[in-house]
Amino acid sequence: MQFGLSDEQEMIVSTVRSFVENEIYPHEAEVERTGEVPPGLGEEIKRKVLDLGFYACNFPEEVGGAGLSHLDFTLVERELGRGSMALTHFFGRPQNILMACEGEQKERYLLPAVRGERMDALAMTEPDAGSDVRGMKCAAVRNGGDWVVNGTKHFISGAEHADFFIVFIATGVDETPKGPKKRITCFLVDRGHPGFAVRDGYNSVSHRGYKNCILEFTDCRLPDAQVLGAVDGGFEVMNEWLYATRLTVAAFSVGRARRCFDYAVDYAAQRKQFGQAIAKFQGVSFQVADMISEIDAADWLTLAGAWRLDQGLPANREIASAKVYATEMLARVTDTTLQIFGGMGLMDDFPIERFWRDARVERIWDGTSEIQRHIIGREIFRPLGA
């Protein structure tokens, strides 16, 4: 395995990092203060990314994307992890699941999303169904040739900016020896569709300005043309296209940890106590040594998962390992950095307290740490029949 990056990959890293530092960092304080992305700023960021040629870089060239490999795209996500999620959202990475679009769906959803003309949002989570996808209660039933949908989704990221939604909905129940088992179908739903409403979600301590919303369906009629993939084939679509979202969270966590680490090192080198820089104290230098070791380990674990995807190798366990380790590593790094800063770490003069708060959600969304450990254990024991 080649551990070094190619010249092209170094260029990707340099370009995205420079973009984040110059176009994202300057606006972070205002977003943090107001909890809002200033009007027009999101579109400005999107326009600059389009000019840069990186919009929808996770899509193949045949549909207008940059055609980056999984490894290349993971490097992009790692660098974006350094910046505010509320702002990097407009860097534009539509859901890969849109590659399942067929026929007219391509012109209506896939291609406009890749061109930056329409934005999407993914909706699975419900008040009573998070990691338990089959526990969802938002359901669709056949009526007059259409599907009539009733129910609620929540914690839907990016919904306030979305023009359409990729929604997973229960469409039936099978009786099995282990009890009832719901069938799931994926639908494409346009903002403003009759019977469909988007409203504000909850206030979160993590990632201010990157909002979550609530979706409500009330006798919402959807034709078969809105089905993405096959009817009752939601899990097949999900497993084919959504496997790498956990890798994105891992990469984000590594990027954020490296930015936090840089703050810790600079502060420790400059802050003086008892007549010398606190970096001279073993209690601080050992913490810094542990931080960089964990960051590097999470980085390589994440890149290895992406590399396996590019090689066509099984990567479910490796991606779960990257997600759980990188997100828990980020929690430790942000906490240690705050400790090095002391009381100033809790003040909003520095972004450390923000990094600390933002880190908490990474162990929850896209599959909790407990779910990742379940996946890892299952992948280890299943071949043994246990």
Secondary structure, 3 states (H helix, E strand, C coil): CCCCCCHHHHHHHHHHHHHHHHHHHHHHHHHHHHCCCCCCHHHHHHHHHHHHCCCCCCCCHHHCCCCCCHHHHHHHHHHHCCCCHHHHHHHCCCCHHHHHCCCHHHHHHHHHHHHCCCCEEEECCECCECCCHHHCCCEEEEECCEEEEEEEEEEEECHHHCCEEEEEEEEEEEEECCEEEEEEEEEEEECCCCCEEEEECCCCCCCCCCCEEEEEEEEEEECHHHEECCCCCHHHHHHHHCCCHHHHHHHHHHHHHHHHHHHHHHHHHHCEECCEEHHHCHHHHHHHHHHHHHHHHHHHHHHHHHHHHHCCCCCHHHHHHHHHHHHHHHHHHHHHHHHHHHHHHHCCCCCHHHHHHHHHHHHCCCCCHHHHHHHHHHHHHHHHCC
